[in-house]
Amino acid sequence: MNIEGQVALVTGGASGLGAETARELARRGAKVAVLDRNGEGAKNVAAEIVTRHGAGAAIGVACDIVSTDSVVAALLPFYGASCPAAVVARASWPDEVVVRAPLSELIAAMQATPIERTALILVGPALAAADFRESALYDADYVRRFRGGALGERS
């Protein structure tokens, strides 16, 4: 897989497996954001990556990923207040919950719709895209070679 120039965000990146993952991603050409509750440790790993791979290869950010406040505070300087964000719990399940808001309003949106279980936090301009077809992957009528669909025959 070619990840040259891609941006990778590594949580728990100040030590152990997270730090090694950040180093390997940078070695393969990715630009790495090293996040950890230990902000000093994250900055140290990022500084090591920059020393080996050059300016812009990594940044270290103090962030507690179980705290929406911490995640928003960590990402605002890089994405900006108006950047689209979404928090998704139970993705693809019938009781899926999706909270969408500009990054600067995400904390208030999460307070209005609290999610207490594992969730994905998605941030980026792609979330603002409007002219595309929704995925048919979980559509009961989606027909392909090994999947007949509820209404159709196998093709």
Buried (B, 14 or more C-beta within 10 A) or exposed (E): EEEEEEEBBBBBBBBEEBBEBBBEBBEBEBBBBBBBBBBEBBBBBBBBBBEEBEEEBBBBBBBBBEEBEBBBBBBBEBBEEEBBBBBBBBEEEEEEBBBBBBBBBBBEBBEEEEBEEEBEBBBBEEEEEEEEEEEEEEEEEBBEEEEBBEEEEEE
